[in-house]
Every structure is written in structure tokens, then in C-alpha cells.
């Protein structure tokens, strides 16, 4: 079984911001695979189903991004998923908008959500999909209060 996690921040204020592209990606996966995100536990909204004949759980943590590790760890433990079978999708301001980078393991590159996940799992041995969102030219395009976008 694989676990696919999209990082973002909960709440209407953040819903369609660049910072929530991980949530939007999971919503898209849920739609394309008919996996309903209809369960709410382990500090996440999640669903379970099949992706290309493989068992999969997809989830969006309910905590703010810098606390995402708790939900990832809880779901991985619940489903008995090895870290090598975890895929995390998240935003990257250092990549041009539309750029996608996939990496098997590595550091956090200063991304607080990734720092939280690495800390809670105790390893960096999981796949990450970085979605480029670029740096907004206008301060108003970033998430207020988030210095990463200014």
C-alpha cells in the first residue's frame, strides 16, 4: 500500500493559494481515481482505494503545514506503511511555476512541512514531489504572515 500526502494549510483563507498546491493535487488525484476523501481521523482528511491496481491512501493533514508530520506518521502507522511507500506532494517557491521535481529522498530544503515530516518519521527515505509555484512578483500574491513568499 502507498500513502500519498498533499501538504497545505486548512481553512478558507488558504484554500486556493499557491502554498496549498499539495492539497489541490490530492483533490485532483481523488477525483481522477474516484477515491473519496471522506474520512476524518489521524489529524487528516483521507480516503482509501486503488491507483493503477495498487492499494493507496490519499490524505490532506488538518494541521498547519509546519505540523504535517504528525498526520503523516499517524497514517503511516495506522496502515503499516513503510516510509519508502510514502509520497509527499508540496509547493516549492524556488522552482519556476509549473516545474515538477520528483526525488526519492533528501533534506527539507528549508520547507517547514517537510522538516516536520522528516522529524516525525525519523527518516528522509520517502518520495517527494515538489511542485514549482515560483516567487510572486507582488507581495499580495503570497500568503499573509508567511515570510517564505516575501
N, C-alpha and C positions, 0 to 999 in steps of 0.2 A: 504494500500500500504506500502511496505517496501522499504527502501533505503539502499543499500549495497555500501560502500565506501572502496576502497583499497588505502592504503597510499604508497607513493613512491615519487621519485623526477623526474621531467621532464628532458628530454634530453638524447641523445645517451650515454653520459658519465656514466649515472647511470642505463641504461636500464636493464642490466642483473646482477646487483649487488645484494647481499643479502638484502640490505636495501630496494630494490624495490619489495620484495616478495608480498606486498599488491597489487601492480599493476598487477603482474603476476597472482595472484589469481583471480582478477577481469577479466583479459583476459580469464582465464580458464572458469570462470562462464559464460562469454559472449559466448564462443564457445559452451559450453555444453547446453546452454539454447536458442541458436540462437537469443540472444539479441544483435543487432549490437551497438557498441559504435560509433555512427555516428553523435552525436550532440555535439556542442561545444559552451557552454554558462555557465553562473554562475561560471566562472573560473574553469571549469571542462570539461572533455570529458565524455559523458554519453549516455546511451540508456535506453529505457523503453520496458518492455514486461511482460511475465509471468514466474514465477518459481513455479512449483507444483500448478498450477491453481491460484496462488496469483499474483496480480499486483506488479511489482517491478521495481525500477530504480536502475541501477548499474552505478558507476562512478569512475573516477580517477581524483583527483584535478590536475590542471595545475600549481599551485604554488608549491614552495618547501615545503617539509613536515612540517616544523615548522610553516607554514601559512595555513595549510589544513583546519582549522576551518571555514574560510570564505566561501569556496566552500560547505562544509557540511551544514552550516547554510543557505546559499542561496538556495541550492537544497531542503532542508527540508521545507523552507518557500514556495518555488515555488509549490511543490507538496502537501503542507499542511500535512506534515508527523510529527506525534508525535515522540518525542525523543525515546520513548520505541520501536519504529519500525525502528530504525536506527541500522545498523550493521557495525562496522568498523573493517577492516582486516589490520593487521600491523605486522611488524617484532619485534622480541624480542631477543636481544643478550644474555639475562640471561637464556634463555631456550635452552636446547640442540637442535641441528639441528634435525628437523623433529617432534619435540614436538608441540602439539596443545593444547591451553588452551582457553576455552570459559567462559566468565564471563558476567553477566547481568549489573553490574555497578561497579564503583570503581574509584580509582585515576589514575593518569597518569604513575606512576612508573618511573618518570623522562623522559618519551618519549615525545619529544617536539611536535610531531604531535598531540598526544593525549592531551597535555596541551592546544594547540591551539583550538582543538575541544571543550573541556570542557569549556574553556573561552568563546568562541563564542556562544555555545548553552546555557550557564548559568546553566548547569547541567551535572552530570555524569551518568544519568539514560538512558543509551543506552548499547547495547550489543557490546562486543569487542571480536574479535578472534585474539589471539596472536599466531603467527607462529614462532617457535623457529628456529633461524638461527645460534645459538652458537657464540662464540667468535673466530674469525680466529686466528690460531697459527702464521700466517705470516702477518706482517703489510700490505703487498701488497694485501691481500685479502679484506681489508676494503675499504671504500670509502675515497679517499684522502680528507683531510680537515675536516673529521668527527671524532672528538675525541672519540665518542662513540665506535669506533671499535678498538682503540689502547690500 
